[in-house]
Amino acid sequence: MGDHPPSNRMAADKSTRGADRNLGLADQADPATEEMLLPSLDDGITLLDIDGGRGVPILQSLVLDHLLLHDGPAFWVDANGHATTTTLAQITPSQRLLDRIHVARGFTAYQHYGAVDDLPTTVNQSIQKSTAVTHTSGRQSTVQNENSSPHTPSLIVAPAVDAQYRSDETLSEQHAETLQARTLARLATYADSYDVPVLVTRSTIDEFTASVATAAKHHLECEQTRMGPRLVGDEFETLVYPVDDGSYYQTTFAYWRQLLAARATQVGLEPATPSSSPSTPAGVGTGVTADGETTSLTTSPLLDAWTAPGGR
C-alpha cells in the first residue's frame, strides 16, 4: 500500500472490517477521517429494510447522521409513530438538529397521500421563512459541505410508506395499490427535483410492497444479530463495535448516541451531554394533525406538522 502521512487517521497497513473501522472512528473522532460511521444516503429513493422489528432508532440515526453532514431541513411524512421524539431526544448529539426536522403525520391513506402531495408547498414556506431569518440575523451555515444549502431540503423521510394504504378498510385493494403508487411517484419526483435522498421503509415485505423495492434506487438492509444491528448496502457494511474493553456489544440507545456523538465531533459540533428526562414528557401546547384536528403535544423540538388542505 502507499505511504500515509502522519495524522490521527487509523492505521492503514492492513485490511479492516466494518467493526474495526467504526471502533477506530469512535475512539479517535478525527475530523480528517473519511471513513463512514453510518452509510451515506445518496440522491434518489433509498429503501431501508429492517429485520426483526420497526427499527426506529436505526432509522432515526441515519436521519440525524445525514443532517450532521448536510445543511438544510429534513421533511418527514410519518406513519405508525416512527417520528418518536422521545427516541430522537435520547440519541441526538445536538437539539439543534431536531429543529431542522419538519414532521407531518397521516393517520389514514388519504391523509398520508395528502401530506406527501403537499410537501412542495411546505418546502416553499420553509424556504421563505428560513431566508427571511437568515437575512435578518446574518446567520451562516455550520456544515462543511459546498453542495448543501441551509434553506433547501437535504432529506425526505417516509417510514412505513405502505402502512396506511394496506390498513385503510375504506379502500379497495386496487385503489390502495394505485394510491401507494402515486405516493411513490411523488417521492421519486421530489428526489429528482430537489436532488436529495428519500429514505423509506416498509412495514411488511410482500407482494403489496414489491412496488416500493422497484421504485427504490438504493437498498439498505439491517439485520438484528445476536451482537447487535448490522447494516449492509451496495457499498457499505458495518458491524457493531465492542464497548467496556470488549466485554459485550452495545445494542441500546447508547450505541446509536455514541455513533452520532463521534460523527458530531468529526464535523466540529460539540455533542451535548444527555440530560436525564422524566418518564412522561411535559406538555408544551397543541398542534394540528393532517386532518385538521387539534391535538396536545408533548415536549418536542420538532417543527409543527404541515396540514393537508382541501378536506383530505
Secondary structure, 3 states (H helix, E strand, C coil): CCCCCCCCCCCCCCCCCHHHHHHHHHHHCCCCCCCCCCCCCCCEEEEEEECCCCCHHHHHHHHHHHHHHCCCCEEEEECCCCCCHHHHHHHCCCHHHHCCEEEEECCCHHHHHHHHHCHHHHHHHHHHHHHHHHHHHCCCCCCCCCCCCCCCCCEEEECCCCHHHHHCCCCCHHHHHHHHHHHHHHHHHHHHHHCCEEEECCCCCCCCCHHHHHHCCEEEEEEEECCEEEEECCCCECCCCEECCCCEECCCHHHHHHHHHHHHHHCCCCCCCCCCCCCCCCEEEEEECCCCCEEEEECCCCECCCCCCCCC
